[in-house]
Amino acid sequence: MKRVAVLKGGISSERDVSLVSGAECAKALRDEGYDVTEIDVAPNLWEQLNSADPDVIFNALHGEWGEDGRVQGILDLFGAPYTHSGVMASALAMDKHRSKAVLRDIGITVPKGALVPRLSAAKDHPMEPPYVAKPNAQGSSVGVYIVKEGDAAPSDMANNEAMGDLILVEEFIPGRELTVAVMDGKALAVTEIIPKTEWYDYEAKYADGGSAHVVPAKISDDVTEMCKTWALMAHEALGCRGITRSDFRFNDINSNVSGDLTDIVNKIVMLELNTQPGMTPTSLAPEQAAHVGLSFGQLCRWIVEDASWPR
């Protein structure tokens, strides 16, 4: 029986999300017949792994010290097959500013933006509103400010040290929230996320009833194919492995979606790629896997069997 160590929890701001993902994956893998050890990741991860002595390491961590390349470096040194992306792809995808440069170079439309000092952005607008100010290397919509037309600069950012000294400021992209999971060299589907809150924030992502998911999204075939194509391009260009999820905005107001591809390209913007998407049965990537006929257990099994070393 294959021994699988599921890494969960950790020390990032997304610890609670990871605990849920890890517990759900561990349960599914036990049901699939694996011998599973759950590891709440601590600074002594090397000792934790030595104690578990796994055949495969399933990485269900989120955020810093989970999907930014640092834990992946430890896993490379440890030497057992592990899941999801390796060091380079994880670090690059987590750095929103630098990953956007890669995506822009391969023809994907991304928001205009820049890295700016957090303290300066708390005093004066770094660009004309509306814009978004957020940490450059965190997920789950942690520490995100939406600055609207007529708003003052968000002065409370000065005390939000968790955002880091340099933050990412981007133009606000209006439109419908779309997402695409990629696994096994294929883009699975397009889901539209309809948040119950004003925007797709932490509460909308994780609170019960915080958002509705429509899969497949009720959009034209051309828009569907463009999102799926860009998600696969991004996955490959960043060097990702395993399963990823790419997020988009589609502004369909006054959009000609009847075959004018140039207009469609101008209306779709890729926001980011997640190398370790949420992993509960109702999370976005598992929902898309279910849409193409894979149960949650089968998805977790595929992720384990896809594991390798080094990544």
TINUVO-624921 format. One record per residue (C-alpha): z, x, y. Coordinates in steps of 0.2 Angstrom, whole numbers, plus 5000, padded with zeros to 4 digits. Layout:
<pts>
<pt pz="Z" px="X" py="Y"/>
...
</pts>
This chain:
<pts>
<pt pz="5000" px="5000" py="5000"/>
<pt pz="4995" px="5007" py="5017"/>
<pt pz="5009" px="5011" py="5029"/>
<pt pz="5006" px="5005" py="5047"/>
<pt pz="5017" px="5010" py="5061"/>
<pt pz="5015" px="4997" py="5075"/>
<pt pz="5019" px="5005" py="5093"/>
<pt pz="5026" px="4992" py="5105"/>
<pt pz="5037" px="4990" py="5120"/>
<pt pz="5038" px="5007" py="5128"/>
<pt pz="5044" px="5011" py="5146"/>
<pt pz="5030" px="5004" py="5157"/>
<pt pz="5031" px="4988" py="5168"/>
<pt pz="5021" px="4979" py="5154"/>
<pt pz="5035" px="4982" py="5141"/>
<pt pz="5038" px="4964" py="5139"/>
<pt pz="5020" px="4960" py="5136"/>
<pt pz="5019" px="4974" py="5123"/>
<pt pz="5034" px="4968" py="5114"/>
<pt pz="5025" px="4952" py="5111"/>
<pt pz="5009" px="4959" py="5106"/>
<pt pz="5017" px="4972" py="5094"/>
<pt pz="5027" px="4958" py="5085"/>
<pt pz="5012" px="4947" py="5083"/>
<pt pz="5002" px="4961" py="5076"/>
<pt pz="5015" px="4967" py="5064"/>
<pt pz="5018" px="4950" py="5057"/>
<pt pz="4999" px="4947" py="5055"/>
<pt pz="4997" px="4964" py="5046"/>
<pt pz="5012" px="4961" py="5034"/>
<pt pz="5003" px="4944" py="5030"/>
<pt pz="4987" px="4955" py="5027"/>
<pt pz="4997" px="4965" py="5014"/>
<pt pz="5001" px="4981" py="5024"/>
<pt pz="5018" px="4990" py="5024"/>
<pt pz="5023" px="4988" py="5042"/>
<pt pz="5036" px="4998" py="5053"/>
<pt pz="5038" px="4992" py="5071"/>
<pt pz="5042" px="5006" py="5083"/>
<pt pz="5050" px="5002" py="5100"/>
<pt pz="5043" px="5017" py="5108"/>
<pt pz="5055" px="5029" py="5116"/>
<pt pz="5054" px="5046" py="5124"/>
<pt pz="5057" px="5053" py="5106"/>
<pt pz="5041" px="5045" py="5099"/>
<pt pz="5037" px="5061" py="5089"/>
<pt pz="5053" px="5059" py="5079"/>
<pt pz="5051" px="5040" py="5078"/>
<pt pz="5033" px="5044" py="5070"/>
<pt pz="5040" px="5057" py="5058"/>
<pt pz="5053" px="5045" py="5052"/>
<pt pz="5041" px="5031" py="5049"/>
<pt pz="5028" px="5043" py="5041"/>
<pt pz="5013" px="5031" py="5043"/>
<pt pz="4996" px="5032" py="5036"/>
<pt pz="4989" px="5023" py="5051"/>
<pt pz="4997" px="5020" py="5069"/>
<pt pz="4993" px="5004" py="5077"/>
<pt pz="4995" px="5006" py="5096"/>
<pt pz="5000" px="4989" py="5104"/>
<pt pz="5007" px="4997" py="5120"/>
<pt pz="5002" px="4992" py="5137"/>
<pt pz="5002" px="5000" py="5154"/>
<pt pz="5008" px="5018" py="5158"/>
<pt pz="5013" px="5029" py="5143"/>
<pt pz="5004" px="5017" py="5132"/>
<pt pz="4985" px="5015" py="5137"/>
<pt pz="4983" px="5029" py="5150"/>
<pt pz="4980" px="5044" py="5138"/>
<pt pz="4997" px="5051" py="5137"/>
<pt pz="5003" px="5043" py="5121"/>
<pt pz="4986" px="5046" py="5114"/>
<pt pz="4988" px="5064" py="5117"/>
<pt pz="5004" px="5063" py="5106"/>
<pt pz="4995" px="5054" py="5093"/>
<pt pz="4981" px="5067" py="5093"/>
<pt pz="4994" px="5080" py="5090"/>
<pt pz="5003" px="5070" py="5077"/>
<pt pz="4987" px="5069" py="5067"/>
<pt pz="4987" px="5052" py="5058"/>
<pt pz="4973" px="5040" py="5061"/>
<pt pz="4977" px="5028" py="5076"/>
<pt pz="4969" px="5013" py="5084"/>
<pt pz="4960" px="5009" py="5100"/>
<pt pz="4953" px="5022" py="5112"/>
<pt pz="4957" px="5041" py="5113"/>
<pt pz="4964" px="5052" py="5127"/>
<pt pz="4948" px="5053" py="5138"/>
<pt pz="4943" px="5035" py="5137"/>
<pt pz="4961" px="5029" py="5139"/>
<pt pz="4964" px="5040" py="5154"/>
<pt pz="4948" px="5036" py="5163"/>
<pt pz="4948" px="5017" py="5160"/>
<pt pz="4966" px="5016" py="5166"/>
<pt pz="4961" px="5025" py="5183"/>
<pt pz="4952" px="5011" py="5191"/>
<pt pz="4945" px="5021" py="5205"/>
<pt pz="4937" px="5034" py="5194"/>
<pt pz="4931" px="5022" py="5181"/>
<pt pz="4922" px="5012" py="5194"/>
<pt pz="4912" px="5027" py="5199"/>
<pt pz="4906" px="5029" py="5181"/>
<pt pz="4902" px="5010" py="5180"/>
<pt pz="4893" px="5011" py="5197"/>
<pt pz="4882" px="5026" py="5191"/>
<pt pz="4876" px="5016" py="5176"/>
<pt pz="4870" px="5001" py="5186"/>
<pt pz="4885" px="4990" py="5185"/>
<pt pz="4891" px="4981" py="5201"/>
<pt pz="4909" px="4984" py="5205"/>
<pt pz="4920" px="4980" py="5221"/>
<pt pz="4919" px="4992" py="5236"/>
<pt pz="4935" px="5001" py="5238"/>
<pt pz="4945" px="5017" py="5241"/>
<pt pz="4961" px="5025" py="5237"/>
<pt pz="4973" px="5025" py="5252"/>
<pt pz="4991" px="5030" py="5255"/>
<pt pz="5002" px="5015" py="5252"/>
<pt pz="5013" px="5018" py="5267"/>
<pt pz="4998" px="5018" py="5279"/>
<pt pz="4991" px="5002" py="5270"/>
<pt pz="5008" px="4994" py="5273"/>
<pt pz="5006" px="4997" py="5292"/>
<pt pz="4988" px="4994" py="5296"/>
<pt pz="4973" px="4985" py="5287"/>
<pt pz="4964" px="4999" py="5278"/>
<pt pz="4948" px="4987" py="5278"/>
<pt pz="4944" px="4970" py="5285"/>
<pt pz="4952" px="4956" py="5276"/>
<pt pz="4950" px="4948" py="5264"/>
<pt pz="4955" px="4962" py="5252"/>
<pt pz="4965" px="4966" py="5237"/>
<pt pz="4979" px="4980" py="5236"/>
<pt pz="4985" px="4986" py="5219"/>
<pt pz="4991" px="5001" py="5209"/>
<pt pz="4977" px="5012" py="5204"/>
<pt pz="4983" px="5014" py="5186"/>
<pt pz="4993" px="4998" py="5180"/>
<pt pz="4987" px="4982" py="5172"/>
<pt pz="4993" px="4964" py="5169"/>
<pt pz="4991" px="4961" py="5188"/>
<pt pz="5007" px="4970" py="5192"/>
<pt pz="5010" px="4974" py="5210"/>
<pt pz="4994" px="4966" py="5216"/>
<pt pz="4993" px="4960" py="5235"/>
<pt pz="4979" px="4947" py="5240"/>
<pt pz="4977" px="4949" py="5259"/>
<pt pz="4968" px="4935" py="5267"/>
<pt pz="4959" px="4933" py="5283"/>
<pt pz="4971" px="4932" py="5297"/>
<pt pz="4985" px="4939" py="5287"/>
<pt pz="4995" px="4954" py="5293"/>
<pt pz="4996" px="4970" py="5283"/>
<pt pz="5008" px="4968" py="5269"/>
<pt pz="5023" px="4978" py="5276"/>
<pt pz="5033" px="4975" py="5260"/>
<pt pz="5022" px="4987" py="5251"/>
<pt pz="5031" px="5001" py="5260"/>
<pt pz="5046" px="4998" py="5248"/>
<pt pz="5036" px="4995" py="5233"/>
<pt pz="5037" px="5013" py="5226"/>
<pt pz="5031" px="5007" py="5209"/>
<pt pz="5014" px="5005" py="5215"/>
<pt pz="5013" px="5024" py="5218"/>
<pt pz="5009" px="5034" py="5234"/>
<pt pz="4991" px="5031" py="5233"/>
<pt pz="4985" px="5013" py="5230"/>
<pt pz="4968" px="5005" py="5227"/>
<pt pz="4961" px="4994" py="5241"/>
<pt pz="4946" px="4984" py="5236"/>
<pt pz="4936" px="4970" py="5244"/>
<pt pz="4941" px="4953" py="5238"/>
<pt pz="4928" px="4946" py="5226"/>
<pt pz="4928" px="4927" py="5225"/>
<pt pz="4921" px="4917" py="5211"/>
<pt pz="4925" px="4912" py="5193"/>
<pt pz="4935" px="4923" py="5182"/>
<pt pz="4925" px="4929" py="5166"/>
<pt pz="4930" px="4941" py="5152"/>
<pt pz="4921" px="4949" py="5137"/>
<pt pz="4928" px="4957" py="5122"/>
<pt pz="4919" px="4971" py="5113"/>
<pt pz="4922" px="4977" py="5095"/>
<pt pz="4912" px="4985" py="5082"/>
<pt pz="4897" px="4988" py="5094"/>
<pt pz="4895" px="4970" py="5099"/>
<pt pz="4900" px="4959" py="5114"/>
<pt pz="4909" px="4944" py="5106"/>
<pt pz="4908" px="4930" py="5119"/>
<pt pz="4911" px="4926" py="5137"/>
<pt pz="4927" px="4917" py="5141"/>
<pt pz="4931" px="4908" py="5158"/>
<pt pz="4949" px="4909" py="5163"/>
<pt pz="4955" px="4895" py="5174"/>
<pt pz="4972" px="4899" py="5182"/>
<pt pz="4984" px="4886" py="5186"/>
<pt pz="4991" px="4897" py="5200"/>
<pt pz="4981" px="4902" py="5215"/>
<pt pz="4974" px="4917" py="5207"/>
<pt pz="4975" px="4925" py="5189"/>
<pt pz="4992" px="4934" py="5192"/>
<pt pz="5005" px="4939" py="5180"/>
<pt pz="5012" px="4921" py="5178"/>
<pt pz="4994" px="4914" py="5175"/>
<pt pz="4992" px="4927" py="5161"/>
<pt pz="5008" px="4926" py="5152"/>
<pt pz="5017" px="4910" py="5156"/>
<pt pz="5015" px="4895" py="5145"/>
<pt pz="5001" px="4884" py="5152"/>
<pt pz="4998" px="4897" py="5166"/>
<pt pz="4979" px="4896" py="5163"/>
<pt pz="4966" px="4888" py="5153"/>
<pt pz="4953" px="4897" py="5143"/>
<pt pz="4935" px="4890" py="5140"/>
<pt pz="4926" px="4899" py="5126"/>
<pt pz="4911" px="4900" py="5127"/>
<pt pz="4911" px="4899" py="5146"/>
<pt pz="4900" px="4885" py="5153"/>
<pt pz="4888" px="4896" py="5162"/>
<pt pz="4869" px="4900" py="5160"/>
<pt pz="4862" px="4910" py="5146"/>
<pt pz="4857" px="4923" py="5158"/>
<pt pz="4874" px="4925" py="5166"/>
<pt pz="4881" px="4926" py="5148"/>
<pt pz="4870" px="4940" py="5143"/>
<pt pz="4872" px="4950" py="5159"/>
<pt pz="4891" px="4949" py="5156"/>
<pt pz="4890" px="4954" py="5138"/>
<pt pz="4877" px="4968" py="5142"/>
<pt pz="4888" px="4976" py="5155"/>
<pt pz="4904" px="4974" py="5144"/>
<pt pz="4895" px="4984" py="5130"/>
<pt pz="4888" px="4997" py="5143"/>
<pt pz="4905" px="5000" py="5150"/>
<pt pz="4913" px="5002" py="5133"/>
<pt pz="4901" px="5015" py="5128"/>
<pt pz="4900" px="5024" py="5145"/>
<pt pz="4919" px="5026" py="5146"/>
<pt pz="4919" px="5032" py="5128"/>
<pt pz="4930" px="5018" py="5121"/>
<pt pz="4934" px="5014" py="5103"/>
<pt pz="4941" px="4999" py="5094"/>
<pt pz="4942" px="4983" py="5104"/>
<pt pz="4941" px="4982" py="5123"/>
<pt pz="4940" px="4968" py="5136"/>
<pt pz="4930" px="4968" py="5152"/>
<pt pz="4934" px="4957" py="5167"/>
<pt pz="4922" px="4950" py="5179"/>
<pt pz="4920" px="4938" py="5194"/>
<pt pz="4905" px="4927" py="5195"/>
<pt pz="4902" px="4919" py="5212"/>
<pt pz="4891" px="4904" py="5208"/>
<pt pz="4891" px="4896" py="5225"/>
<pt pz="4873" px="4894" py="5231"/>
<pt pz="4868" px="4905" py="5216"/>
<pt pz="4851" px="4903" py="5208"/>
<pt pz="4854" px="4904" py="5190"/>
<pt pz="4838" px="4897" py="5184"/>
<pt pz="4830" px="4914" py="5180"/>
<pt pz="4831" px="4925" py="5195"/>
<pt pz="4839" px="4940" py="5187"/>
<pt pz="4841" px="4949" py="5204"/>
<pt pz="4851" px="4935" py="5211"/>
<pt pz="4862" px="4934" py="5195"/>
<pt pz="4866" px="4953" py="5196"/>
<pt pz="4871" px="4951" py="5214"/>
<pt pz="4883" px="4937" py="5210"/>
<pt pz="4892" px="4946" py="5195"/>
<pt pz="4905" px="4960" py="5199"/>
<pt pz="4914" px="4969" py="5185"/>
<pt pz="4933" px="4971" py="5190"/>
<pt pz="4939" px="4983" py="5176"/>
<pt pz="4939" px="4987" py="5157"/>
<pt pz="4955" px="4986" py="5147"/>
<pt pz="4956" px="4998" py="5132"/>
<pt pz="4971" px="4989" py="5125"/>
<pt pz="4969" px="4970" py="5128"/>
<pt pz="4983" px="4958" py="5124"/>
<pt pz="4986" px="4955" py="5106"/>
<pt pz="4993" px="4938" py="5102"/>
<pt pz="4984" px="4924" py="5093"/>
<pt pz="4981" px="4915" py="5110"/>
<pt pz="4976" px="4931" py="5119"/>
<pt pz="4959" px="4932" py="5126"/>
<pt pz="4951" px="4945" py="5114"/>
<pt pz="4958" px="4937" py="5098"/>
<pt pz="4952" px="4920" py="5105"/>
<pt pz="4935" px="4927" py="5106"/>
<pt pz="4936" px="4935" py="5088"/>
<pt pz="4941" px="4917" py="5082"/>
<pt pz="4926" px="4910" py="5091"/>
<pt pz="4915" px="4922" py="5080"/>
<pt pz="4924" px="4918" py="5064"/>
<pt pz="4938" px="4931" py="5063"/>
<pt pz="4956" px="4925" py="5061"/>
<pt pz="4970" px="4935" py="5070"/>
<pt pz="4975" px="4943" py="5053"/>
<pt pz="4957" px="4948" py="5050"/>
<pt pz="4955" px="4955" py="5068"/>
<pt pz="4971" px="4965" py="5065"/>
<pt pz="4965" px="4972" py="5048"/>
<pt pz="4948" px="4977" py="5056"/>
<pt pz="4958" px="4987" py="5070"/>
<pt pz="4968" px="4996" py="5057"/>
<pt pz="4953" px="5000" py="5046"/>
<pt pz="4943" px="5006" py="5061"/>
<pt pz="4957" px="5018" py="5065"/>
<pt pz="4953" px="5037" py="5064"/>
<pt pz="4959" px="5054" py="5070"/>
<pt pz="4955" px="5061" py="5082"/>
<pt pz="4948" px="5047" py="5093"/>
</pts>
